[in-house]
Amino acid sequence: MTGNTLGIGELARRTGVPVRTIRFYCDEGVLEPVRSAGGHRRFDGAAIDRLTLVRRLRGLGLGLRPITDVLAGRRSLEEAVAAERTALDRELATLNWRRSVLRAVSEVAPADRAARLELLSAVEDGYAAHETLVRLWRPMTTGPIPPDTARMFLDMSAPQPPSQPTTGQVVAYAELVLLAADARLASSLAESTLAGHDRIADLGALHAEVGEACIRAAVRMAAGAPPAPGPELDRFVAAHASALGAADSPTFRRALNHRTAPDRNPRLRRYWHLAGEITGEEVPMGLAHTWLLDALNTSVA
């Protein structure tokens, strides 16, 4: 020790950190030594506390970048730990997902294994697969729609991969992703539900009212009621009429039925059934929406 500074060997002895590691931290800017007249690294007393903190954070698995941010005051210790927990949660979810994908392959009959492998190749990474669903539905959130409503709509339409999925959920998610990646489904949506959004001043209000109609329709569906005219359909039609500045009438219902007809296609019906398998919902909102469309078609016919 010279004056009020420590040599690298003394710092290593006091902190339990090897000399070569201290040299590495110096090269990475974690520690900032001064040089003696002979060119040797010297450290002030604060380097002990600083290096001890670095060693403890490294023991928790934090990388050098977040540690450096904490030391420089760009991020609090609480923020750095929270970010590490989030990253670890995602890593664990990814491992659970991969394990379920492998199980889904091993459990299928040998004759069907090639087809199962081809299907599951679409969801090797659950988070990346989820982005395919989001891309399909994001155009629905454009326009004057509140951010909270947009997030709620995307959460409903693009379900997150389960953190601990069953084999059935993994297979259902793979099929869901393939449907979402089908350009024909995207074109169908653009021709129906997305049409005319530039004429709607308050998309948030439309989504809210349609959502209420779907909730009521879900109750009817859970009770086994077939699609039929009623107060649920009346609220659904009134929501669209109000959004477009029109009145509910037989003419308006025929026009609405024509505009939303592509939403009754088999691909979209299958999409909502698969979404229900993934989320475990008895009646997914998408199926309730389809029930209303079928009821509208029945009333027009």
N, C-alpha and C positions, 0 to 999 in steps of 0.2 A: 504493500500500500504506500502511495506517495502523496503527501499532503492530505487533501480531502477526497482523493479519488481512489478507485479500486482498479487493480489489474484484472485482466480477464480470468486468470486462474483463481484469484480470490473471489471474484463474482461467481464463478462456477461452483466453488466450494460452499459459498453461503446460500446459494439458491438450489443446488442439486441439479443444475442444468449443465450438460457437457459443454466443454470449450468449443467443440466444432459446431454445436447447435447455436451457441451465442454468436459465433462468427457468421453463421447463416442469417440469424436475425439482424445482425448489423448490416449485412449486404442487402437485406430486404427492406431496410428502413424501419424495422420494429424498434431497434435500439439505436441511439445516436451517440456514439462515443466521441471523445476528443482524442487527439494524438499527442503523445509525449514528445519530448525533443528527439528521442530516438526512434520515433515513428510507431510506438506501440499504442494499442488501444487502451484508453483509460475511461473509467465510468464513475459518475457521481453516485452518492448514496441513494438517490431516488431510483437508480437502475435496479436495485434489489427488489423494491416493491413492484416496479414495472415488469420485471422479468418473472417474478412470482405470479403475478396476475396472468401473464402470457401463458405460463406453464399450466395454470389451473384451467384456463379457457381452452387450451389445446387438449387438456385431459377430458373436457366435455365434448370434444369433437369439433370445435369451431375452427374454421380456416383462418389463414393469416389475414386475409382482406377484412373480414368483419372484426377481427381482433385489432387490427390497425385503426379501423374506424372508431372503435371504442376508445383506444388510447389517444386518438387525435380529437376526441370529443364530437365527431361527426354523427355518432350514434350512441345511444345509452346502452348500458349493459342489459337492461330489460328488453330493449328492442332487438339486440343481437341474439339473446337467448330465445326470444319468441320466434325470430326468423329461423333459427336452427331447428326449433321444434316443428315448425311448419314444414320445413324441408324433410325432416325425419318422418313426419306423418305421411307425406307424399311417397317417400321411399318405401315405407312399410306397405302402403296401399298398392304400390306398383308390384311389390313382391307377392302380396296376397293375390293380386290379379293374375300374375304369371303362373302361380301355383294352380289356380283354378283353371286357367287355359290348358295347362299340361294335363290336369285331371280330366278335363273334357275330352282330350284326345285319347287318353289311355282307357277311358270307360266305354268308348264307342266300339261296336263290333269291328273286327279287322276289315271286313268287306266295305265298311263305310268310313274307314279311317282317312282315306285320301280326300274324300269330300269334306270331312270335318276339318282336316288341316287347311284346306283351301278356304273354308268359311272363316276359321279363326285367325287366318293370316291378316284379316282386316282389323283385328283388335289386339295385336301384340302389345300395344301400349294403350291402356284404357284412357289416359288423359288426351293423347293424340286423337284417339277415336272419337272422343267427346267433341273435339273441335269440328269434326265433320258434321255432327248434328247441329252445332251452333251455326255453322255456315249456311245450313239449309234454312234456318228460321230467322236469322238476323235481319233479312230484308223486312220482316214483319214489324220490326221495332224502329224503322226509320220514320221520319216525320215528327209532328208535334206530339210526342208521347212522353209522359214523365219517366225519368230514369228508373224509378222503383217499379213502375208497371212493366217497363221493358225487361228488367231483370227477372221479375216474377214470371213473365211470359216465357222467357228463355229457359228458366229453371223447369217449367212445366213441360215445354215442348222438347227440350234437349236434356233428358235426365242424365245426371252424373253417373259414372260407373260405380256400382256398389263397392264399398271399401273391403268387404269380405264376401265376394260373390259366390253363389252356388254355381254348379255346372250349368244348370238351366239358364241362369241369368247371364252367364258368359256367352252361351250360344245365342240367346235372345238378343244380346247387345250387338253381337257380330252381325246378325241378320238386320238389325235396326240400322247399323252403320252402312251396310250395303244398300239398303233402301234409300237412306239419306244421300248417298253418293250417286244415285241414279238420276241422271239429268232429266229424265221424263217426269219424275216426281217434282223436281224443282220447277219445271216448266208448267206443270199442272197447277202448282200453287200460285205461280205468277199470273196465270190466266184467270184465277178465281179470287181467292181471299185477298191477294195483294192488289188486285185491280181497283183503281179509283181512290187509292189512299191520298192522292194529291188533292182530292176534292173534300176531304174530311178535315175539318178544323180542329176537332178535339178527339184524337185517337185514344187518349187515355180514358175518356168517358165511354167510348164505344167498347173498349176492352173490358172495362169494369162492368158494364151492363150485360154484355155477352157472357162474362164470367158468372154473374148472378143467375142468368138463365141456364147456364150449364150446371150450376150447383143444384138447381131445382130439377133439372132433367136427370141428373145422376140419382136423385132420390127415387124418381119414377123407374129408372133402369134397375136399381137395386131391388125394387119390389117386383121386377119381372114384367113391367108394363111395356107393350110394344110402342114404337113411335106413332104418335097420334096428335092431332091438334089439341091445344089446351093453353092454360095460362103460361106455361113455360115457353111455348112457341110464340105466344103473343108478345112476351117480353123480349124475346130474341129478335123478332121482326121489328118491334117498336124501337129497339136500340139502333138498328141499321137505318130505319126510316128517319129517326131523329138526327143521326149523324150526317145524313145526306140532305136534310132539310125537306124531307118528303113526308107523306102521310101513308099510314098502313091501309092498303087497299088490295083487291085481287090483282090489279095490274102491277102494283109494286111487288107483291109476293111472287108473281110469275117472273118478274125481272130478277129478283133476289135469288130465286130458285135456279134460274139459268146461270147467273154469275157464280154461284157457289157449287154448281153441279160437279166440277172436277174434284171437290173436296170429298165426294162420295165414292171416289174410285177405289178399287180393291187394294191398291198399294198403300194408300193413306189409312184405310181401315186396318190393314195389317200392321202398319206403323204403330197405331195407337194400342192395338192388342199387345204388341211386343213391349211397348212402354209400360203397360200395366204389369206385365210379367216381371219387369226389371224393378219397378218401384213398389210392387206389392199392393197397389191401390185396387180396390174392388171395382171401381168405375173411374178410370182415368178421365180427366177433363176432355181430352181429345175424343174419346168415345161418346161422352155426353154431348159434345158439339156435333158429332156425326148423327147421333140420335135426333137432335133438333133439325138437322138438315133432312133427314129421312121423314120426319114429321112434316116439315115444310113441303117436301115433294109430294107427300100423301095428300096434304090439304089442297095443293094446287091441282093435283090430278082429279 
